[in-house]
Amino acid sequence: MHKDQHAGSADILMETSSERAFDVEFRSVAKHFADVKAVDDVSFGLRRGSFHSFLGPSGCGKTTSLRLIAGFEQPDSGAVEIAGQSVVGVPAYKRPVNMVFQHYALFPHMDVASNVGYGLRQRKPKPGDAEIGRRVAEALELVRLPHLGQRRIWELSGGQQQRVALARALINRPTVLLLDEPLAALDRKLRREMQIELQNLQREVGITFVLVTHDQEEALSMSDTIGIMKDGRIVQFGTPEELYDAPVNRYVADFVGESNFFSGSVASSDAGGAVIAMTSGLSLAAPFSRLGAKLTPGSRAAIAVRPEVIGLWQPGAAPAGLDVLRPARLMNRIYLGDHSEFQVEAEGLGPVLVRLPKHSTEGQALEPGDAVVMGWKRERALALAEA
C-alpha cells in the first residue's frame, strides 16, 4: 500500500523510487537448520510504504523470515531482494534495514540522545557533531520525545524506552524497519497506545515496517497485509479483512479471531457451499469462503461460526429467519463492559461461544443454568477445509 509522506519528514526518509513495486521480495526462499525446514519455499512481495506482519505460533518460521530480511541469516536457496536489489550474501550491516528488538537493547550508561545517535557515530566517515545533534533532535521529535534527550534510560517508562529504540532505528534512514515483537514487554493498555503510535509513525515516515508477532490483535490492528505462517510456509497472505472474513482453511480461521468449529465429513457440495455431516447426527450447511478451496464430498471439513454472529435468546423469543436454531443450556457468562461472552452447551453441537453486545442483552435475564436457544443464519458461517 502506498502512503502519503508528511512534509517535514524528509530527513528521516530514505530516498526511494516511486516506481518500485516492492521494498522486500522473497522468491522461493528456503532456510533449513539441520532437519528443520524453518522457511520452506516462501514467496511474497511487500509494497513500498506498507505495514506488514508475520503472524503464527512459535516455530512457524516468522522470526527466521525476519532474520533473512535483516541479514542475520542467509537463505539456502531462493532470492531475497530489498529495494529491488539482491541481498543474498550481503551482511546485515550493509543492508538498508534496521531492527527494533523485543527488549530494545538500549545502552544504560548512555543518555537518550546518545542512544539515538549511536548508529550515526559508528558510520565512516562519521557525520559532524552538529549534523548528529540535528538528526537526533529530529528523530526525538518524530517519536514525541523532544525534551528527554538528557534523560537516562532507567528514568524512562516502558513506552518511552520503546520510542527511543524506534528513534535509534529511524535515524539511520532505513528502507525497511523490522520489528521483532517490540510490544511484548508492555502492559495491555500501553500496548494498545503504542499500536496506535506505531501506525501513526509508519504513516508519517512512509517507511516499510515488517512486524513479527504471535498476537493476532496486534497484527490485525496495525497491518496493511499479514502473512499467516505454519511449518515454515505462508498459509495465507492478505489484508486483515481477507484473513478474518475469508480464511482459506480452518487453521487461518482458528488463528485469526475466534471461531466455533463443527467438524465432520462433507455430505454434499455445490457452487453455493457444502453440507457437513457431524458424528452427532446433525448436518450443518454454510457457503464456502470466497478465498478458500471448494470442498468435495467425503472430505474432512468444518463449519466455522464466529461468536459474534450467533444469537442467544430465552425459549420462544428467537426471531424468524434463522437457518440453525438449537436448544442449549447457558453454562457461563463473562461480563466485558461493552459486550458479554457466553459459554453454552448446545444440543447436538456441544460447547459454543457466543459474544453479544451490551444493548442486545438488556432486558434479558440470561444467567448460568438457564435454558436458552441459540442460532445463526447460514450465510454468516463458512465451510472450510480442515487442513
Secondary structure, 3 states (H helix, E strand, C coil): CCCCCCCCCCCCCCCCCCCCCEEEEEEEEEEEECCEEEEEEEEEEEECCCEEEEECCCCCCHHHHHHHHHCCCCCCEEEEEECCEECCCCCHHHCCEEEECCCCCCCCCCEHHHHHCHHHHCCCCCCCHHHHHHHHHHHHHHCCCCCCCCCEHHHCCHHHHHHHHHHHHHCCCCCEEEEECCCCCCCHHHHHHHHHHHHHHHHHHCCEEEEEECCHHHHHHHCCEEEEEECCEEEEEECHHHHHHCCCCHHHHHHCCCCEEEEEEEEEEECCEEEEECCCCCEEEECECCCCCCCCCCCEEEEEECHHHCEEECCCCCCCCCCEEEEEEEEEEEECCCEEEEEEEECCCEEEEEEEEHHHHCCCCCCCCCEEEEEECHHHCEEEECC
